[in-house]
Amino acid sequence: MKKQKASASEIVSSAATLRQRVYECLKLCKNGATDEEMQVSLEMDGSAQMPRRVRLVELGMVRDSGRTSTNHYGSSAVVWEVT
């Protein structure tokens, strides 16, 4: 069976849906969330979540809260929040 390639409109639609999921997840986090926390909550790989969060920042819908949290590696991670 031959695999079909996704159309451009399907890819755009999928990206918008993933972006909405990331945004809704962050809206539910009253104190904000790190990328890692969003990935765990959404059961979404970082390669899918992070570009959507970046786009939300570019759109002015999400911002750096000015706070950090420690991730599972022990490193400091930005806490993101809805604007």
N, C-alpha and C positions, 0 to 999 in steps of 0.2 A: 504494500500500500504506500502510495506517494504522500509525503507530508505537504500540506498547503502552507504557504507563507501568509502571515497575518497582513491584512491590508493596513495602509497608513491610518485610516479612520479607526480601525480596531485598536491599533497601538495607542493612538491619541486618547481614545475612550478608556483604555485600560490604565494609562498614566493618570488621567483625571480621577478615575475611581480610586486608585491607590493613594493619590494625593488627598482625596476626601477622607479616606480611612485614617491617614496619618493626622490630618487636621482634627477630625472628630475625636481621635484618641487623645490628642493633646488638650482639646477642650475639656475633656473629662478629668484631666489631671490638674486639680486646683492649684497645686504648688509647682506646676511645670513638670518636665521630664527630660531626661537625657535621651540621646539617640538610642542607646542600648536599652533603656527602659521601654521606649516605644517599640523597639524591635521585639522584645520579649512579650510585651502586652499584645501586640498584633500578630505574633508568630510570623514575622516578616523578616527576611534576610536584609542585612544592612545595604546590600547593593540595590535593593528595591526601596527601602525606607529613606535612606539618606538623600538621594536625589530629589525625592518628593518634599522632604523637609526644607532642603535648599531652595526649591522653587517657591515654597510657602514664604520663606524669608524674603526672597526677591519680590514677591507680590505684596509684602508688607502685612501679611496675615499672622506671622510668627516672628518672634525676636529672641535674642539672647537675653535672659533674665538678669544677667550680671552675677548670677550665682553658679557655683559648680558643685558637683557631687562626685564621689569616687566610684569608678566603674569596677567590674570584676577583675580587672588587671591591676587595680590599685592606682590607676592614673586618674587625674582630674578630668572631668567631662563637663561640658557646658550644659546647663539646665535651660531648656527652651520653653517659651510660654506663648500663648495666644495673645495678640495685641488687642 
